[in-house]
Amino acid sequence: MPINKKTSKRIGSEYNVVQFVTTEVIGRPPAGLSSLIRLGLVGKLKRVLLWLLVVYVSIPVIIKLCPSIQAKLVFLNFVRLPYFIDLKRPLDQGLNHTHNFYLEPETGLKIGVWHTVPAQMWREAQGKQGDWYDSMLTSTHPLILYLHGNAGTRGGDHRVQLYKVLSSLGYHVVAFDYRGWGDSDGSPSEGGMTSDALFIYDWLKQRLDTKTPIYIWGHSLGTGVATNLVRRLCDRGSPPGALILESPFTNIREEAKSHPFSMVYRYLPGFDWIFLDAITANNIRFASDENVNHISCPVLILHAEDDSVVPFHLGKKLYNMASQSKSLSGHKVQFVPFSSSLAYKHKFIYRSPELPNILRYEQQKEEDDRTKLD
């Protein structure tokens, strides 16, 4: 049928009506339905916010009622990274000149230890057993006793990489897991960690040549153990060759207050009473700021400016305290910062190409000081 003007106009009008009805009925939800959807979303948002508020309020209450939880958060010994690592096989981590063994600082308490010989000995080390590694301690190579931080084990990747660097520089490296960490027995405590470190130090001292120096290297929480250990050694008149502190803090209360995990609570009224007093209630202090007043050996502090776990200003503050310590008068106290542009953060200082020169200088200075005393 031919379409005239009138027919065309009618068809156009009908199309517009259909389009209008389709848009209104199908394309747009009714006003009442839109309101219900909006109310549903608002209700869900309110429930989420309510749950967040309950969690936010519950955490301080739980910690105050159960302060032992705060101790677990300080030590984090239950966080074993990397997972599925066999600590009996350091070779799996690329350490083909390392021996795994166990010692008993107390009857019935076993702690796991790794001894990495200097890289120059790696060929000779192949296939050797514990007796050979013990005999190598009588060599003239200096030794570093490494005290790791919280979480993980002696097999953590950044720790293994540091062992390799130190070994390549000619050091024996002895690292161990404190009681409660890794495959070591027992439960963690500040006193237990310090006792374990002292036991390992004395065990090594009995096997080393009397002229072979032992350097104590602590990282993060391990710096608190390190200053505890060195204070004890100095109190009994046998200081180590030097104390090296990587990413240190002043004391555990200041570190806890500066830690990123505390950010959402640190301005809460009663923060110290709820969180920090719970740490003290567990006899956890790690008071390096007090210990430096009882230490009498060279001190080297290494800290990255972009460290978000232990803020740079805490390491600098500890250095300022150490440099004014009467007991450290006459001993070199050095602070080496690493620029944020290097992105070493909390645990990658081992990547610094300057580290070998820094350590060689420190070792040479310590040897010169020892020669003067002799």
C-alpha positions as CSV (number, residue, x, y, z in Angstrom):
1,M,0.0,0.0,0.0
2,P,1.4,3.4,-0.9
3,I,2.3,5.6,2.0
4,N,1.0,9.1,1.8
5,K,1.9,12.1,4.1
6,K,-1.0,11.4,6.5
7,T,0.0,7.7,6.9
8,S,3.6,8.7,7.5
9,K,2.7,11.2,10.1
10,R,0.5,8.6,11.9
11,I,3.2,6.0,11.9
12,G,5.7,8.5,13.3
13,S,3.3,9.4,16.1
14,E,2.7,5.8,17.0
15,Y,6.5,5.1,17.1
16,N,7.0,8.0,19.4
17,V,4.3,6.7,21.7
18,V,5.8,3.2,21.8
19,Q,9.3,4.6,22.4
20,F,8.0,6.8,25.3
21,V,6.1,3.9,26.8
22,T,9.1,1.5,26.5
23,T,11.5,4.1,28.0
24,E,9.2,4.9,30.9
25,V,8.1,1.3,31.7
26,I,11.1,-0.8,30.9
27,G,14.1,1.6,30.7
28,R,13.5,3.4,34.0
29,P,12.7,1.6,37.3
30,P,9.6,3.0,39.1
31,A,10.3,5.7,41.6
32,G,9.4,3.4,44.5
33,L,11.9,0.8,43.3
34,S,14.7,3.3,43.0
35,S,14.1,4.4,46.6
36,L,14.1,0.8,47.8
37,I,17.5,0.2,46.0
38,R,19.0,3.3,47.6
39,L,17.7,2.3,51.0
40,G,19.2,-1.2,50.6
41,L,22.6,0.2,49.7
42,V,22.5,2.6,52.6
43,G,21.5,-0.2,54.9
44,K,24.4,-2.4,53.8
45,L,26.9,0.5,54.2
46,K,25.6,1.1,57.7
47,R,26.1,-2.5,58.6
48,V,29.6,-2.5,57.2
49,L,30.5,0.6,59.2
50,L,28.9,-0.8,62.3
51,W,31.1,-4.0,62.0
52,L,34.2,-1.9,61.5
53,L,33.4,0.1,64.5
54,V,32.8,-3.0,66.6
55,V,36.2,-4.4,65.4
56,Y,37.9,-1.1,66.1
57,V,36.6,-0.9,69.6
58,S,37.1,-4.6,70.3
59,I,40.8,-4.8,69.6
60,P,41.9,-2.4,72.4
61,V,39.5,-4.2,74.8
62,I,40.9,-7.6,73.9
63,I,44.5,-6.5,74.2
64,K,43.9,-4.9,77.5
65,L,42.2,-8.0,78.9
66,C,44.8,-10.4,77.3
67,P,48.2,-8.6,77.2
68,S,49.8,-11.8,76.0
69,I,48.3,-11.1,72.6
70,Q,50.4,-7.9,72.4
71,A,53.6,-10.0,73.1
72,K,52.7,-12.2,70.1
73,L,52.3,-9.2,67.9
74,V,55.8,-7.9,69.0
75,F,57.5,-11.2,68.3
76,L,55.4,-12.5,65.4
77,N,57.3,-15.8,65.8
78,F,54.3,-17.7,64.5
79,V,54.7,-16.0,61.1
80,R,57.1,-18.4,59.4
81,L,58.2,-17.1,56.1
82,P,59.0,-18.4,53.6
83,Y,56.7,-21.3,54.2
84,F,57.7,-25.0,53.6
85,I,61.4,-24.2,54.0
86,D,63.5,-27.1,55.4
87,L,65.9,-25.4,57.8
88,K,67.9,-28.6,58.0
89,R,68.9,-27.9,54.3
90,P,70.5,-24.5,53.9
91,L,71.7,-25.7,50.5
92,D,68.1,-25.3,49.3
93,Q,68.5,-21.6,49.9
94,G,71.7,-21.4,47.9
95,L,74.1,-21.7,50.8
96,N,76.4,-24.5,49.7
97,H,79.0,-23.7,52.4
98,T,76.7,-23.7,55.4
99,H,76.2,-26.3,58.1
100,N,72.9,-26.7,60.1
101,F,73.1,-28.0,63.7
102,Y,71.4,-27.7,67.1
103,L,72.6,-26.5,70.5
104,E,71.0,-26.7,74.0
105,P,71.2,-23.4,75.9
106,E,69.1,-25.1,78.6
107,T,68.5,-28.7,79.3
108,G,65.8,-30.0,77.0
109,L,65.7,-26.7,74.9
110,K,67.0,-27.1,71.4
111,I,67.8,-24.1,69.1
112,G,68.6,-24.3,65.4
113,V,71.9,-22.7,64.1
114,W,73.5,-22.1,60.7
115,H,77.3,-21.6,60.3
116,T,78.3,-20.2,56.9
117,V,82.1,-20.2,56.3
118,P,83.9,-17.5,54.3
119,A,83.2,-17.8,50.5
120,Q,86.9,-18.6,49.9
121,M,86.3,-22.0,51.6
122,W,83.2,-23.0,49.6
123,R,85.0,-25.6,47.5
124,E,86.6,-27.2,50.5
125,A,83.3,-27.2,52.3
126,Q,81.5,-29.5,49.9
127,G,80.4,-32.7,51.6
128,K,81.9,-31.7,54.9
129,Q,80.3,-32.4,58.3
130,G,80.1,-30.6,61.6
131,D,83.6,-31.4,62.8
132,W,85.1,-29.7,59.7
133,Y,83.0,-26.6,60.2
134,D,84.0,-26.4,63.9
135,S,87.7,-26.7,63.0
136,M,87.4,-23.8,60.6
137,L,86.5,-21.5,63.5
138,T,90.1,-21.5,64.4
139,S,91.0,-19.7,61.1
140,T,92.0,-16.1,61.2
141,H,88.7,-15.0,59.5
142,P,86.6,-12.7,61.7
143,L,83.1,-13.9,62.7
144,I,79.7,-12.1,62.6
145,L,77.0,-13.3,65.0
146,Y,73.7,-12.4,63.3
147,L,70.6,-11.7,65.4
148,H,67.5,-11.5,63.3
149,G,64.3,-9.5,63.8
150,N,60.7,-10.6,64.4
151,A,58.8,-12.9,62.1
152,G,60.3,-15.5,59.8
153,T,63.3,-17.7,60.5
154,R,67.1,-17.8,60.0
155,G,66.2,-18.9,56.4
156,G,64.4,-15.6,55.4
157,D,65.4,-14.4,52.0
158,H,66.8,-11.0,53.0
159,R,68.7,-12.7,55.8
160,V,70.2,-15.3,53.4
161,Q,71.2,-12.6,51.0
162,L,73.1,-10.8,53.8
163,Y,74.9,-14.0,54.8
164,K,76.1,-14.3,51.2
165,V,77.4,-10.7,51.2
166,L,79.2,-11.1,54.5
167,S,80.6,-14.5,53.5
168,S,82.0,-13.0,50.3
169,L,83.8,-10.4,52.4
170,G,85.6,-13.1,54.3
171,Y,83.5,-13.5,57.4
172,H,82.2,-16.5,59.2
173,V,78.5,-15.9,59.7
174,V,76.6,-17.7,62.5
175,A,72.8,-17.2,62.6
176,F,70.3,-18.9,64.7
177,D,66.6,-18.9,65.6
178,Y,65.7,-17.8,69.1
179,R,63.6,-20.1,71.3
180,G,60.1,-20.2,69.8
181,W,61.2,-19.3,66.2
182,G,61.7,-21.6,63.3
183,D,62.6,-25.1,64.4
184,S,63.8,-24.1,67.8
185,D,62.0,-25.2,70.9
186,G,60.4,-23.1,73.6
187,S,58.4,-19.9,73.7
188,P,59.7,-16.4,73.0
189,S,60.6,-13.7,75.6
190,E,63.1,-10.9,75.7
191,G,65.0,-12.6,78.5
192,G,65.1,-15.9,76.6
193,M,66.2,-14.3,73.4
194,T,69.1,-12.5,75.2
195,S,70.1,-15.7,77.0
196,D,70.1,-17.7,73.7
197,A,72.4,-15.0,72.1
198,L,74.7,-15.0,75.1
199,F,74.9,-18.8,75.1
200,I,75.8,-18.9,71.3
201,Y,78.4,-16.1,71.8
202,D,80.1,-18.1,74.6
203,W,80.0,-21.3,72.6
204,L,81.7,-19.6,69.7
205,K,84.2,-17.8,72.0
206,Q,85.4,-21.2,73.3
207,R,86.2,-22.4,69.8
208,L,87.7,-19.3,68.2
209,D,91.3,-18.2,68.3
210,T,91.7,-15.7,71.1
211,K,92.7,-13.0,68.6
212,T,89.7,-13.6,66.3
213,P,87.1,-10.9,66.8
214,I,83.4,-11.5,67.0
215,Y,81.1,-8.7,65.6
216,I,77.5,-8.6,66.8
217,W,75.0,-7.7,64.0
218,G,71.4,-7.1,65.0
219,H,68.6,-6.2,62.6
220,S,65.2,-4.6,63.6
221,L,64.0,-6.3,66.8
222,G,67.4,-8.1,66.8
223,T,69.0,-4.7,67.5
224,G,67.3,-4.8,70.9
225,V,68.7,-8.3,71.5
226,A,72.1,-7.2,70.3
227,T,72.4,-4.2,72.7
228,N,71.1,-6.4,75.6
229,L,73.8,-9.0,74.7
230,V,76.7,-6.4,74.3
231,R,75.7,-4.7,77.6
232,R,76.1,-8.0,79.4
233,L,79.4,-8.7,77.7
234,C,80.7,-5.3,78.6
235,D,79.5,-5.6,82.2
236,R,81.6,-8.7,82.6
237,G,84.6,-7.1,80.9
238,S,84.7,-8.9,77.6
239,P,83.2,-6.6,74.9
240,P,82.9,-7.9,71.3
241,G,84.9,-6.6,68.4
242,A,82.1,-4.2,67.4
243,L,78.3,-3.8,67.5
244,I,76.5,-3.3,64.2
245,L,72.8,-2.2,64.3
246,E,70.7,-2.3,61.2
247,S,67.4,-0.4,61.3
248,P,67.5,0.0,65.1
249,F,65.0,1.7,67.5
250,T,65.5,3.4,70.9
251,N,63.1,1.2,72.9
252,I,60.1,-1.0,72.2
253,R,57.5,1.5,73.4
254,E,58.7,4.2,71.0
255,E,59.0,1.7,68.2
256,A,55.4,0.4,68.9
257,K,54.1,3.9,68.8
258,S,55.8,4.7,65.5
259,H,54.9,1.4,63.8
260,P,52.5,1.7,60.9
261,F,50.1,-0.9,62.5
262,S,49.5,1.6,65.4
263,M,48.5,4.4,63.1
264,V,44.8,4.0,63.5
265,Y,45.1,4.0,67.3
266,R,48.0,6.2,68.3
267,Y,45.9,9.3,68.7
268,L,43.3,7.5,70.7
269,P,43.0,8.6,74.3
270,G,44.6,6.0,76.5
271,F,46.8,4.6,73.7
272,D,49.8,4.2,76.0
273,W,47.7,2.6,78.8
274,I,46.0,0.1,76.4
275,F,48.8,-0.9,74.0
276,L,52.2,0.1,75.4
277,D,51.5,-0.9,79.0
278,A,50.5,-4.3,77.7
279,I,53.9,-4.7,76.1
280,T,55.6,-3.7,79.4
281,A,53.4,-6.1,81.3
282,N,55.1,-8.9,79.3
283,N,58.5,-7.8,80.5
284,I,59.4,-6.6,77.0
285,R,61.5,-3.4,76.9
286,F,64.4,-3.8,74.5
287,A,65.8,-0.6,75.9
288,S,68.7,0.1,73.5
289,D,68.7,3.8,74.6
290,E,69.6,2.7,78.1
291,N,72.0,0.0,77.0
292,V,74.3,2.4,75.0
293,N,75.2,3.9,78.3
294,H,76.8,0.6,79.4
295,I,78.5,-0.4,76.1
296,S,82.2,0.0,75.5
297,C,83.0,-1.1,72.0
298,P,82.8,0.5,68.5
299,V,79.2,1.0,67.3
300,L,78.0,1.2,63.6
301,I,74.4,2.1,62.9
302,L,72.9,1.5,59.4
303,H,69.5,2.9,58.5
304,A,67.5,3.6,55.4
305,E,65.6,6.9,55.2
306,D,62.6,5.2,53.7
307,D,62.2,2.6,56.4
308,S,58.5,2.5,57.3
309,V,58.7,-0.3,59.9
310,V,61.4,1.3,62.1
311,P,61.3,5.0,61.2
312,F,64.6,6.6,60.3
313,H,64.3,9.2,63.1
314,L,64.5,6.4,65.8
315,G,67.8,5.2,64.5
316,K,69.1,8.7,64.3
317,K,67.9,9.4,67.9
318,L,69.7,6.3,69.1
319,Y,72.9,7.4,67.4
320,N,72.7,10.8,69.1
321,M,72.3,9.1,72.5
322,A,75.3,6.7,71.7
323,S,77.5,9.5,70.6
324,Q,77.0,11.2,74.0
325,S,77.5,8.1,76.1
326,K,80.3,8.2,78.5
327,S,80.9,4.5,78.3
328,L,81.4,4.9,74.5
329,S,83.9,7.7,74.9
330,G,87.0,6.7,73.0
331,H,85.2,4.3,70.8
332,K,84.1,5.0,67.3
333,V,80.3,5.6,66.9
334,Q,79.3,5.8,63.3
335,F,75.9,6.5,61.6
336,V,75.5,5.6,58.0
337,P,72.2,6.7,56.3
338,F,70.9,5.4,53.0
339,S,68.9,7.7,50.8
340,S,65.2,7.1,50.1
341,S,66.1,7.1,46.4
342,L,67.8,3.8,46.9
343,A,64.6,2.1,48.1
344,Y,66.4,-0.1,50.6
345,K,63.4,0.3,53.1
346,H,63.5,-1.9,56.1
347,K,65.5,-5.0,55.0
348,F,67.4,-4.4,51.8
349,I,70.5,-2.6,53.0
350,Y,72.4,-5.7,52.0
351,R,72.0,-4.5,48.4
352,S,74.2,-1.5,48.9
353,P,77.4,-1.6,46.9
354,E,78.9,0.6,49.6
355,L,78.4,-2.0,52.3
356,P,81.6,-3.9,51.8
357,N,83.7,-0.6,52.1
358,I,81.7,0.4,55.2
359,L,82.4,-2.9,56.9
360,R,86.1,-3.0,55.8
361,Y,86.6,0.5,57.2
362,E,84.9,-0.6,60.5
363,Q,86.9,-3.7,60.8
364,Q,90.2,-1.9,60.1
365,K,89.3,0.8,62.7
366,E,88.5,-1.9,65.3
367,E,91.8,-3.7,64.6
368,D,93.7,-0.5,64.9
369,D,92.0,0.3,68.2
370,R,92.8,-3.2,69.5
371,T,96.5,-2.9,68.5
372,K,96.7,0.3,70.4
373,L,95.3,-1.4,73.5
374,D,97.7,-4.3,73.1
